Amino acid sequence: MDDASTTPEPTSPRTGHGPVSPATVAVTAGRPPRVQGGPVNPPVVLSSTYVSAGVPSPEDKLYTRSGTETWEPFEDALAQLEGATQSGVVFASGMAAIASVLAMVPDGGTVVVPQHAYQVTLGFVDDMAQRHRVTVRRVDIADTEASAAAFAGADLVWIESPTNPMLEVADLPVLVDAAHRAGALVAVDNTFATPLVQRPLESGADLVVHSVTKYLAGHSDVVLGAVVTSSEHLERSVRAYRTLHGAIAGPWEVWLALRGMRTLALRVERAQANAAEIALRLSAHPGVAQVRHPSLPDDPGHEVATRVMDGYGAIIGLRPVGGIEAADAVVDALDLWVPATSLGGVESTLERRRRFSTESLTVPEDLLRLSVGIEDVEDLWADLDRALRLVTGA
């Protein structure tokens, strides 16, 4: 086990008034020591192995599959952003990170998941049911009472909030408390919200998972994942899974993710503001049958999001008038918005989620998931409004 398994030393400056804000942590954490002539940014170390002779000590670096100094600044920065007391653990993909946590469910165990969640996560738990006799309970995570009732006897409660792609919002503090009283671990996929909008460890969650590919890296140029926890035992378990299963990240990708994280606060602030404005305009558009965004006062998740989150995120659910054909036509008619899967980049993207046969059947077939980027909001709106009016005749 390398020295990244120990509690990370804070590397971001502190003021005389206490800890700095998450926006400042994103810029300052994971920096090299301040020494005369030293670099401002951590270097990329491109070495698969390290000089080693004799019996190694636990903190010695031996082989990059077990640890490399190029991972550590990113892992430290993400841990600080999420308020964790253990180092983060970076993975080769979001699914590798997800798998490391779901692997904690024993053969014959029980996992509770939202009925709407990342489709590959749901596919993974279905595979667990077939291969390892795991019982999978699906819940409407926005229905707090019904969800809590399903926690009895569960080994792990998996929460997404807001959910992908339906944007249901979970009452995290209440659900985490209910899960713990039922004896279950709680893991939260915080990809949509980011640590700037929600920090599940503060609500008592045991583990937080990220698709680093999305908002944390933020430029649609890397595929990475990460797990964060304040439990030494859980951190060691996740790190051991990464080493044994070989789900390791490349040094360049992790360095790029850290560089992307430096602008996280600016990107999230702009994207959220854009999303809220576009959602408001869509709610009054004659070519729109339904719009979902937690910022809207009449959105089903608005009350909970306002109470438990520090923002509303930058994902919008849109159903145009005219059904599937209209939804596909809107995608084709857009110029600035990019038709693509994934989300959280600087560019605005959208897709009809049910184009994937693996998407949940309870997701409406005409639902467009919009990932709002950082472009000028008036340009984005002009493009979207034009496409909607062209397709729907509104």
DOGU-793254 format. One record per residue: x, y, z of N, C-alpha, C in turn. Coordinates in steps of 0.001 Angstrom, whole numbers, plus 524288, in hexadecimal, padded with zeros to 5 digits. Example, Ala and Ser with C-alpha at 12.3 -4.5 7.8 and 13.67 -1.06 7.14 Angstrom:
833867E9C681E788300C7EE6C81E78833907F31C81E78;832327F73681BA8835667FBDC81BE4832648001E81EBE;
REM end
This chain:
803547FB4E8000080000800008000080370804D980000;8027D808747FC58805DD80D027FC1F803F3811357FFD7;807078155A8004B805DE81940804468010C81C8180309;7FEAC81BDC7FE697F9D481EB27FD387F53781C9D8004F;7F5E88182F803107F1A3815F6806227F10D8189A80B65;7F4BD81BFB80CCB7F45D81EAD811C47F137823A881125;7EFBD825EA815877ECC482AC4815517EFEC82EFE8129B;7EDB28318E80E987F0B68356280BA47F1D083A4080ED7;7F67B83C5A80E307F7BB8414E810A37F578845B680D59;7F29E8495680FAE7F07984DA080C8F7F4D1850A7809DE;7F414851B9804E07F7ED854B5802037F5DA859F98005A;7F0EA85B1D8019F7EECB8603B8004E7EF6F863DC804F9;7F073868D9803F77F13886C81808447EC4186D5780B62;7ECD586E99810467E86A86FD1813AA7E8ED8757D81589;7E49987805816027E4A587D66817D77E3FA87D7281DBD;7E48888205820067E3C088280825A07DE1C881DF82739;7DA9A88182823747D50488106824997D32287B6A823FE;7D6AB877A9823687D5158723B822F07D5A98703481D6B;7D35B86BAF81C437D3EF869498170F7D1E986CC9812BC;7D46C86C5A80E407D2C686F6F809C07CE4486CB180709;7CBC986F65803537C73886D4F800A47C8C68690A7FCCD;7C506865A77FB447C630861A57F75D7C844863E77F244;7C668868837F0BD7C85486AEB7EBEB7CE2C86C097EC49;7CFF486D957F0DF7D58386E967F1A77D8908697C7F208;7D64B865927F49C7D8D68607A7F4FA7D9E585E437EF91;7D62A85EDF7EC017D6D485CC87E6B67DBA985F067E415;7DD0E863C67E56F7E1988664F7E3107E69A865177E60A;7E64C864BB7EB287EB0F8648C7EE577ECBE85F1F7F00D;7E92685B6A7F0547EA868563A7F2697EDD08532E7EE82;7F10184FA67F08C7F42A84C537ED327F8BB84F127EAA8;7FA81853617ECF67FF0B8562E7EAEA804168541D7ED64;80876854A97EAB980D7C853277ED1580EC4856B17F1B6;81263855097F50F814078586A7F9698162485D9C7F76D;81545861B57FA6C8172C866E27F8F781CEC867697FA82;8204F8668E7F6CB825EB867297F7AE8282486AAA7F369;82C4386D707F4BE82EAA870FB7F0F88304586DFB7EC09;82E6886FDB7E79B82FC086D5C7E2B082CA7868807E164;828DB8671E7E4B4825AD8627F7E3C38215B863897DFDD;81F3485F6B7DD8781AFA860227D9C0815D28616F7DC6E;81278864437D9A880D3E8657D7DB9F8099E860CE7DAF0;80A6585DE67D6B080728859567D59080A35854537D68C;807748501F7D81B80A2384B247D8DD80BF8848F17D3A3;8105E846437D38B81259844137CEA380F9383F007CD38;8101683D7F7C84B80E4F838677C67C812F8834B57C6AB;812608306E7C96F8168D82C897C9C58151A827F47C643;8183B827097C24C81740822D17BE9681B1781E687BF9F;819AB81B257C35A81CEF816A47C4AA8196A8123F7C687;81A0880DB77C445816D5809447C5DA818EE806987CAB8;81DE98076C7CBF382043804CE7D06F82408808807D328;825AA807207D7E6828EA80A717DB2982D9C807667DD1F;831D180A297DE1883686807B27E02C8354D8056B7E584;8368E800597E634835367FDC57EB21838B37F9067EBE4;83AE77F8947F08983E1D7F4057F1E483CFC7F2867F780;83D5A7ED887F8A683C547EBAF7FDE98368C7EB6B7FF18;835447EAC28040A82FCF7EA57805AA82D5E7EFC8805B0;829527F0B48028B8270A7F5FA80241823E47F7458071F;823C97FC378087B820717FE0980CC081B257FF8280A79;817197FFE080DBC811D4800F880BC18117C80609808AA;814BC809E8809E28145980EEB80729817A280F2B80234;81AB680B278012281DED80B2A7FC6681A9D80AAA7F77D;81C1F80D827F37D819BC80CC77EE6881CBC808847EB83;819BE804E87E93581C1B800717E69B81A95800137E0E2;81574800B97DFD6813537FFA87DAAB80E72802F87DA13;80DB2805437D59780998809337D4F18041D8070A7D5B3;80341802037D5067FE0D7FFDD7D6037FC71800A47DBB2;80045800F57DF3C7FF1B801AF7E4CD7FEFA8076A7E659;8017380AC27E35480164810427E4B68059A8134C7E1E6;804728182D7E0C88083981BA87DE5580750821307E043;80B85824287E0B880B05829887E2A9807CC82CFA7DF0E;806E482B5C7DA2F803AC82E727D6AA7FDE582E2C7D821;7FC38829EE7DAA17F6C38298A7DC577F5B182CE47E127;7F98E82D3C7E4927F89F82F227E9DE7F699834C17EA34;7F88D838797E7127F65D83DC67E7727F08F83DFB7E622;7EEF483B1E7E2247E96283B007E0D07E643838717E531;7E827834077E7247E5588313F7EB4A7E4DD8349D7F02D;7E900837817F1697E8F183B027F5ED7E50383F697F51A;7E514841BD7F0657E193846227EF537DBDA8447D7EF91;7DA9583FF97ED417D52983E2E7ED577D37183CEA7F2E4;7D6E783A867F5F97D594839647FB6C7D44F83E687FE61;7D774842717FD867D666847668002E7D147849CC7FE5B;7D02F849727F9567CB4684B957F7557C689848E47F9B4;7C6DA843C37FA727C275840D17FCA17C277840CB80296;7C67684317804F67C6B98432F80AA67C82D83DFB80D04;7CB2D83AD780A317CCBD835A780C0F7D1B9835F980F3E;7D25383261812E97D710832238160E7DAED82E20813FA;7D95D82B1F8100E7DCDB8277780D6D7DDE382962807E0;7E227827AA805AC7E3518290B800527DF39826D27FCAB;7DE20829997F8677DAD5827687F45A7DDAE822F97F198;7DAC081FF87EE957DCFE81BAB7EB8C7DB2E81C527E5ED;7DEC981D697E25B7DD7281E517DCEA7DD7D8192C7D9ED;7D9F4818A27D6307D95B813E37D3187D995815297CD4B;7DA1B811107CA2E7DA8A811A97C4877D5748137D7C209;7D108812E27C4A47CC00814997C28A7C8258151D7C702;7C3CF817C27C5DD7BFB0818157C9C17BD8B812C47CB23;7BCFA80F577C73D7BAEA80A227C8557BEA9806E37CBA0;7C3BA807A17CAFB7C779804E67CE517C6D48069D7D3FA;7C5E980BB47D4CC7C50180DAD7DA117BFEB80B7D7DC48;7BBD680B7C7D9187B6CA8095F7DAC27B74C8039E7DC34;7BA0F8009F7D8F37BAB67FB077D9EF7BD877FA027DF10;7C1467FD5B7E0687C4407FC877E5427C0C67FD067EA0D;7BCC3800517E9BC7B92A801047EE237B5017FCC77EE24;7B2C67FBA27E99D7AEC17F7917E9607B0FE7F2347EAC0;7B6167F1877EA2C7B8947EC997EBAC7B84B7EB9D7F187;7B6E97EF987F48F7B6627EEE77FA337B1737EBE57FBA0;7ADD77EB567F7F77A9247E8367F8F27AAAA7E2757F894;7A9E67DF647FCA87AB917D9E57FC8C7A8087D6907F91C;7A9FC7D2127F78D7A6BB7CE4F7F4BD7A1D47CD2D7F7F3;79D5A7CD677F564798757CC877F81F796887D1337FB2C;7994C7D5A77FABF797D37DA517FDA3793947DD6B7FAEB;7929E7E21E7FCF178E6E7E5737FAEA790727EAF77FA0A;78F277ED247F584790777F2877F44F78B807F5627F2BA;78AE87FA2F7F498786827FD857F32C78889801B67EF78;785E5802657EB0B78789806377E720782D1809607E558;783B180E197E35477F52811137E11577D4580E687DC27;7784980EEF7DB2A7761D80CB97D65D7783680F857D18F;779AC814697D25377C3D8175F7CE28781BB818B57D004;7858F817197CD0878B04818137CE4478E1F817417C947;793278182D7C9947967F817367C51479596811B07C320;7946F811247BE23792A980C297BC0E796AA807CF7BCC1;79BB8809107BCA279FAC804FC7BD397A008803407C2EF;79EFD806C87C69179EAC805347CC1379A48801407CCD2;795C0802677CA88791597FEC87CB027928B7F99B7C848;7953C7F9D07C3DD796D47F5037C14479A9B7F1DE7C48F;79E017F4937C7637A1D17F1EC7CABD79F1F7EF0A7CF34;79B427F18A7D1B1798A47EEDD7D607795527EA567D406;7933C7EAC77CF4F790727E6547CD07794327E1C77CC20;798F07E2F57CA7B79CEC7DEEB7C9CA79E587DC7A7CF10;79E9B7DFB47D32B79FA47DDA37D86879B5C7D9E27DA15;796827DB257D8AA7921A7D7C17DA14792AB7D2647D77E;7946D7D2537D2A3794F17CD697CFCF799B57CA547D18D;79E087CCFD7D2457A2F57CA557D3667A3B77C9157D931;7A1AB7CC847DC8B7A2F07CC137E21B79E1F7CBC37E59C;799987CAAD7E346794C67C9E17E632793737CE9C7E9A2;794EC7D33D7E7DC793C77D80B7EAB878E237D9B17E9B8;78B667DB167EDE17861D7DD2C7ED667866C7E3007EC54;783DF7E4AA7E830783E67EA2B7E6B277E767EC747E7A4;77E2A7F06B7EAE97793F7F3227EBED779817F88A7E96F;775D37F99F7E5F8775907FEB17E36A771758021D7E610;772E5807097E6FC76F5E80A9B7E9B676F1280FD07E6D7;76ADA812987E7C876A71818097E62076D3381B397EA4E;771FC81CE17E92B7754181F4D7ED2B773088247C7EF12;76F6D826D17EC1576CEB82BA87EDC37688A82AA87F1A8;766CC825C37F217762D4824467F5EA765B6822677FAC8;766A3825F97FE5B76A03824E5802D7767E1820768062F;762DE8208A807507609381C9380AC3760CE8172780849;75F56816CB8035B75F67811BD800BB764F880FB980018;768A68132A7FF0076E198118B7FE717703080F6F8039A;76F378123F807CF7711F8108E80CED76EDF80B4480E72;76A0980A4080CED767998053B80E3076A4C800B180B76;76D16801D18072D76FC17FDAD8043D775367FC9380642;776F27FF7C80A2D77C577FEF180BFB77D217FA5180FAA;778F77F845811EA779817F417815C677C687EF6E81368;7808C7EDC5816007837B7E93481448787367EA3880FCE;787B27EF1F80E0C78B307F059809AE790D57F0AD80B93;794647EF238081F799F97EFB98093B79BF97F5058076F;799C07F6F18032779B7A7FBE3800EC796D27FEC47FEA6;79689803D67FFC2792BA807437FD40795BD80AD17F990;7945980A8C7F48E796E980DAE7F08C79340812227EF04;7953A816EF7EF667920381B867EE567948081EC57EA05;79161820607E648792C48248F7E2B078F2A829227E3DE;7916282DCB7E40078E14832607E4D8790E9837437E2F1;78E98839F17DF20789FA838827DC1878AF8833A77D8C6;786BB830DB7D7997874D82BF77D4BC7881482CE87CEE5;78A84829257CC7A78B7D8293C7C6D7787A0825977C42D;78457827797C0A4783F182CC57BE9977F2582FB47C08C;77C5582D837C46B7773E82FA97C5DE77774834287C9C1;77C0A835197CC0C77CEA839917CF80779A28396A7D474;7786C834AE7D6587760B8344A7DB8377A20835C27DFA4;7786E838547E3B977BF483A397E7C877AE4837457ECDB;77F07835177EF1677E92832147F3E777F4F835937F8A9;77C578347D7FCB977D1783720801B8781838344980486;78652835A98033178ADB832AA804EB78B4C831FE80AD4;78AF18361580DFA78BA28354D8139B787CA83154815DF;782E9831998142B77EF282E068163877FEC8287881455;78117827D480F56781EF8229F80D2F786DD8201680F5D;78B088231B80FFE78FD8820F08123078EF081F11817C6;78C2A8223381AD478B04820A982030787BA81BB18204F;783D681B5881CEF78085816AE81CC37839B811E681B20;787148127B8176B78A4180E0F815A778DE380C33819F4;7904280FC381CBD793C480E3B820FE790CF80B9682566;78C2280D74826817890780ADA82A927877D80559828EB;7874680478823C7786197FF3F821BE78B067FBE782147;78F907FE2B822857946F7FB2E822657971D7FB0581D1E;795B37FE908198A797E77FE838143D79C0A802BB81398;79FD5801A08103F7A3658059C80E667A0878090E80A76;7A24D80DF0809F079FEA81187806317A422813AA8029D;7A343813107FD837A6AF8155D7F9947A37F8191B7F644;7A5BB81D937F5027A304821927F1F17A638822D67ED1D;7A3C0822567E8A07A61E824227E3BF7A52182A017E364;7A94A82D0A7E3FA7A8D5832BD7E4427AA728355F7DF27;7AA4D832657DAE47AC27834687D5E27A912839267D41A;7A3DC838D37D4467A0A283D1C7D2517A150842117D595;7A19F841877DAAB7A1A38461C7DE177A70D848987DE95;7AB17845677DEE47B073846EA7E0187B0DA848947E5D3;7B58B848887E8137B62884A2D7ED897B50F84FF27EE7A;7B48E852FF7EA5A7B336858797EB157AD70859407EC3B;7AA468557A7EAC77A49A855E27EB807A2BC852717EFF8;7A57A84E237F0F07A3BB84A737F4F97A8678472B7F6B1;7A8EE846697FBC07AD27843457FDF47AABD83EFA8015B;7A9B783A7A7FF077A6C88365F801C17A94783470806D3;7AE77834CF807507B0EA8331E80C377AF0B83670810C5;7ADD483B5C80FB77ABCF83EC3813D77A66883D04815AB;7A3A183A328125379E858380F813C879EFE8329B81615;7A3C2830AE816BC7A49382BA8819387A59E8272481580;7A5B582815810597A6BF823DB80CAA7AC168217680DBF;7AC9281C6F80C957B179819AC80D907B55581A4480912;7B34D81A6C8044F7B6A081ABD7FFB27B42F81E6F7FBB5;7B777821267F8DD7B5BB824817F4947B89C822CD7EFA9;7B5AC8225A7EB6A7B7DA820A07E6717B73C824F97E272;7BB298257E7DF0C7BAF1829487DACB7BC7D826C67D5AA;7B9BC828337D18A7BBEC827A67CC517BF0882C9D7CB69;7C42182C447CC167C78F830CE7CB807C75D832DE7C5EE;7C5FD82F647C24F7C55C830D47BCD27C1F7835A87BC2B;7BE1D8363B7BF8C7BA1F83A3B7BEE07BBF583F857C0FD;7B97A841887C4FC7BA86846E27C6A57BFEF847B97C8F9;7C1FB843F37CBDC7C6F4844D77CE7E7CB47846017CA95;7CBD3842AE7C6987CFAD843C07C27C7CDA8848027BED9;7C8C5847737BD1A7C5ED84BCC7BACA7C6F484D357B52C;7CA1B84A307B2577CB6684BC47AD017CAAF847647A906;7C7ED843457AA817C6A983EFC7A6E77CB8383CAF7A451;7CFD383C5F7A7557D4A183A527A5087D73D835FF7A832;7D4E08346A7AC807D6F6830047AF837D27282C847B147;7D3AD8279E7B25D7D002823F17B4C47D276822237B9E1;7D005823957BE387D209822547C3667CD87821DB7C745;7CE7B81F697CBBB7CAC981F307D0007CDA281FE27D523;7CABD820637D9627CD28820FF7DE857C95481F807E2CA;7CB8781DD57E72E7C88681CAC7EBE97CAF481FB77F063;7C79B821E37F3BC7C962824E07F8437C67E822E87FD11;7C9398227F8016B7C6D5820DA806587CA018230580AE3;7C78A8236180F677CA5B824D9814297CB948201E8178E;7CA3C81B6E815AA7CB4A8169E818877D0768144C816B1;7D41C8139581A417D91C81135818DF7D85680BB0816C5;7D4D0808C9819407D3C28036A8178E7D19A8035081204;7CDCB806AC810E17CB74806BA80BAB7CF56808B180796;7D27C80C89809047D66980E868055E7DA4B80A44803EB;7DBF480738807BA7DF9E802EF806A17DD107FEC380344;7D8127FDCC804267D54B7F9E88010B7D4F37FB927FB57;7D39A800837FA7E7D325802877F52D7D876802947F278;7DC81804337F5507E1BF804687F3117E3B07FEEB7F1B4;7E2887FB227F51B7E41F7F5C47F4027E14D7F3A47EF32;7DC4B7F50F7EE927D95E7F3607E9EE7DBF87F57E7E507;7DD7C7FA6C7E5277E0017FCC27E0987E5067F9D97DF2C;7E8257F8997E31B7ED1C7F5F27E21B7EC3C7F06F7E00D;7E8AF7ED907E27B7E7C97E8217E0F67E5347E79E7DBA6;7E1BE7EB417DA5E7DEDB7EAF37D5727E1687EE0F7D10D;7E5897F0EA7D2487E8647F3AB7CE407E5937F8407CBD3;7E1DB7FA877CEAE7DEBC7FED27CC857E181804047CD55;7E6538046B7CB5E7E996808EB7CC9E7E96080D0D7C858;7EA03811D07CA057E9B28164C7C6827EF0E817A07C450;7EF26819BB7BF987F3FC81B987BD517F5A1820BD7BFBF;7FAB4821AD7C0467FC78826897C2C97FAE182B797BFE1;7FB0882B6F7BAAB7F973830117B7C47F3BC8315F7B8BB;7F06582D547B8CE7EAD882E427B99B7E9D5830BB7BEF0;7EC8282ECF7C2F07EBB3830EE7C82F7EDBA836837C885;7F226837877C60D7F43683CDE7C6007F06A8408C7C344;7EE2B83ED57BEE17EA4D8420D7BC287E57A842F87BF87;7E3D483EFE7C2697DF4583F927C5CB7E04D843977CA12;7E4ED843837CC4D7E63F847627D0487E65784CD87CDEE;7E89084D587C9477E88A852707C6B37E2F28543D7C5AF;7DF94850AA7C3FA7DA288520F7C31F7D76F853AC7C821;7D8CA851287CC707D63B852557D1657D75F857E07D33F;7DB9F85A227D1717DCF285F717D3287D8B4863607D1B4;7D5F0862727CD7A7D1CE8660C7CBC77CC5C863FA7CD11;7CBFB860017D06E7C6F285D907D19A7C2EF861877D37A;7C47D864E97D71C7C0B98689D7D9567BEA086C577D52F;7C1FB86E457D1D77C03E871CB7CDB87BCA186F067C9E6;7BE1086A427C8697BAE28675A7C4A57B594865F37C6D9;7B580864187CBAA7B0848629A7CE167AD0A8675E7CEE3;7AF5786BA67D0A17AC47870727D16D7A9C2872397CC53;7ACCB8725A7C81E7AAB8874287C31A7A6BA8704D7C0EE;7A80286B3B7C11B7A473867527BEE779F4C8672D7C1E3;79F858678F7C70C79AB28679F7CA287975A86C5E7C8E8;799D0870E07C87B796DF875A17C73E7945D8752B7C1D8;79752873297BE1A7952E8725D7B8E27908C86EA17B903;7912D86A4B7BBE178D16866547BC1E7881C8687D7BE96;788A586B657C2C57840C86D907C5647811B871527C1C8;783FA874887BEE77817A8783E7BB6077ED5875707B6D1;7817A871937B4A077F3186EB17B04277A7486B967B208;77AC58692D7B6A477649866367B8A777196869C67B971;7727E86E747BB7B76E398722B7BC4E76BA2873927B720;76EC1874857B32076C95875E57AE07769C78713D7AB8E;76BF686CA27AC387696D867F77AA17764208670E7AC9E;763AA868567B19D75EC1867597B46875A3886A7B7B22A;75B6C86EA57AF4275750871DB7ACE175722871487A6FB;75A2286D9B7A4D475A8586D1A79F2B75604869D379D0C;7536186B9C798F874EEA868A6796E0750758637D79449;7556B862C9793117571C85DEA790A975902859DC79483;7584485AE97998F75A358576C79DAC755A5854EE7A091;755BE84FBA7A0C6751B584CE87A3B57531084C837A97A;7582284BFA7AAAB759C684B8D7B02475F8684D017B096;760DE84F9C7B4DE7664F850D37B5FE7675384F9A7BBB1;76BEC84D557BCBD76D7884C237C21E772A584ECE7C353;772B2851CF7C7717777E853EF7C9AE776328558E7CF3B;77949853F77D316777E48550D7D88D7776985ACA7D9EB;7797085E437D6A0778FC863DD7D7C977376865DB7D713;77043863367D3F776AF98650A7D2E576792864527D7C5;764C1868487D96D761A2867E97DE3875DA9863747DE2C;75BAA862087D98B757CA85DD27D94B75A318588C7D804;75F65858367D7D4761ED8532D7D6E87614F84FBA7DBBF;7603E84AAA7DB0E75F80847377DF9676421847107E355;768DD848337E16176D75848007E4C176F1784D377E6FE;76C1D851557E5E376DCF856967E76076E56857437ED45;76A80855907F03576A95856757F5E176F31853B57F86E;76FF984EBF7F7117744584BCF7F9747798684DFD7F7B1;77A1384F217F2A677EFD851407F0AE78053856667F357;77C79859B57F42577D5F85EBD7F6AF77F3085DF57FC4C;77D42859DF7FEBB77E81858E180437783B985621804FF;7852D8528980192789BF84F3D8029978E53850347FEED;78D97853507FAD2791C4854487F7177933C85A147F70A;797D285B3A7F4EC7999F8609B7F479798EF862BD7EEF3;7959B860457EBF37948F861D87E694790E085DEA7E429;7902185E4C7DF1578C5385AE87DC7C78E9E857C27D7FF;793A0858497D6F4796018553F7D2D0795038577F7CD6D;7976D855137C9857973C857327C43179502853527C045;791FD84F837C22478F6D84BBC7BEB57899A84CFF7BE77;7877484CEC7B9BC781E684DF87B8E577F78849437B632;77AB7847E67B7CB7779D844057B5117737F846C87B1C0;77349845907ACBC76FC18484E7A92776CBF844647A5D7;76787845187A5A776429842087A2337614A845C979E99;762C2845F37999F7602B8498E7960775AC68479D79473;7578484B1C792C375273849A67908B7536F8467B78B8F;750C08420278B1B7515883EE978659753E0839A278719;755708384C78BE7757548330478CF975CC8831DB78AF7;75DB882CC9789F2762ED82AEF78882764E082D9478389;7618E82DD677F9A763348301777AA8764E7835C177B5C;761FD838A477E697636083E1B77F647687E83E7A78271;7692A83B147864376DF983B2A78965772BB83A40785F1;772778364E78297776D98353677F1A777B9839AD77B41;7737283C1077977773E58405C775C27765C8452E77841;775188462877D3E7777C84A8877FFD77D63849C878052;77F1184512781AC784AB843F1781EE7873E8451B77CAF;784CE8436B7787C7870C844237734178710849D877189;7837484CF17739A782DF8525C771D5786858562B77492;7891B85485778A978C648580A77BB5791B9858DC77927;793DC85D7E779EF7990485EC5777D579D3385F1C77C12;79C08861E87805779FE78629B7847A7A00785E0378842;79B7F85C0B789A779B358579878D2D79D5A852C478A56;7A0AD84FCB78D0F7A33E84B4C78AA77A02C8465378BDC;79E9D8435D787E079C1483E51788F27A02683A5778AB0;7A0218390E78FA37A41C83581791C67A24E8337779705;7A43E82ED7798537A34C82CC779D8C7A75982F1C7A140;7A72582D7A7A6237AA5082FB77AA4F7A862835377AB7F;7AB0C837E27AF087A93183CF47B0EA7AD7A83F8A7B411;7AC7C844647B5A47AFF7847107B9417B49B849BF7B6CE;7B4F3849DF7B1997B92E84CB07AF137B7E28526F7AE7F;7BB9B8556F7AC807BAAA85B057ABC57B6AB85BFF7A776;7B62B858427A3DD7B27C858D379F8E7AD24856B77A114;7A911858FF79ED77A3BC8573479FD27A27D8529C79C44;7A07C84E6479E8E79F3F849AD79BA2799B7847EA79CE5;7979F8448479996792858424079AB7791F883D1B797E0;78E58839F0799B978D1B834F97972C787D8833087991B;7855382FD9795E57808F82D217978D782418281879A33;7812C827A779F327835C823687A24A7814A81E047A0BF;77C6481DB679F1D77A418189479DCE77C2E816927987D;77FBA81977795EA7822E8174679143785878128F792B5;786E581230797BC789B080DA5799BE785C78099179B96;78641804D3799AC782AB800A979B3F7834E7FF447A0FA;787BA800B97A351788CB7FF707A8C6786B7803807AC9A;784A7807DA7AA9D7828880BD67AE1D77D90809C37B0BB;77C8880B9F7B56E777EF809ED7B862772F580ACD7B536;76F91806E67B53776AC9807347B221766F580B387B449;767B380CE77B92076445810E17BB647660C8166A7BA07;76A79816ED7B75976C1681C077B549768E781D117B05C;7664D821877AFF37632A8229D7AB417666E8223B7A645;76415820007A240766F581F2B79D67768908244379AC5;765BA8287D79BDA766F082D757994D76A318311C79CB7;76C5482F1D7A10E76F4C8327A7A49B7749F833CD7A24E;775B3838D17A1E877AE283AB07A08677DB683C617A57A;7827883A5E7A62E785B383C187AA9A78979840377A894;78918844E57AABF78C66849407A9307909B84A1F7AD51;7957884A047ABB7799D284B867AF1779B63851077AD77;79A10854C77B0B679AD785A417AF517A07385BD87B07E;7A30285E2A7ACA67A87685FAE7AD2E7A91F8655B7AEA9;7AD9E867857AD287AF1386CC07AEF97AEE9870D57AA9E;7AC8D86F807A6327AC188734D7A1FC7A891877D87A3B0;7A84B87BD37A0747A4BA880247A18B79F1E87E1B7A194;79C3B87F537A5A37970287D277A63F7935687EF37A1E5;79415883AB79FF8790A18858E79BD67918888290796BE;796638811D795B57978687DFB79112795268788879193;795AB876377962B79367871097970E78D7C8713179678;78B1E8753D798B77856C87598798777839087681792E1;78630879D8790077849587AEE78AAB784AF875EC78766;788B0872B6788247892686DD078539784D2869FF786C0;783DB8698478BD677FEB865D078DB877A638679F78C55;7795B86C9C78D127743186EC378BC47730E86E1F785F6;776E086F367829F7762986EA477D00774E58690477B94;777C48655077DDC776E785FCB77CA67717F85DFF77E6A;76FE285F9E7830E76ACB85E1C785107666086051781A7;766DE8653578027762BD8679777CF0762A68652C77776;7672A863FC7756976773861947703F764D885C3A7703C;765E2859327744576404853C57747A75E438538377608;75CB485688779E7757688561677C1675388859D177983;7557285DA1776A6751E6861867744E74FBB8654D7783D;7522A8658477CD375036868FC780FF7513286EAC77FC0;
REM end
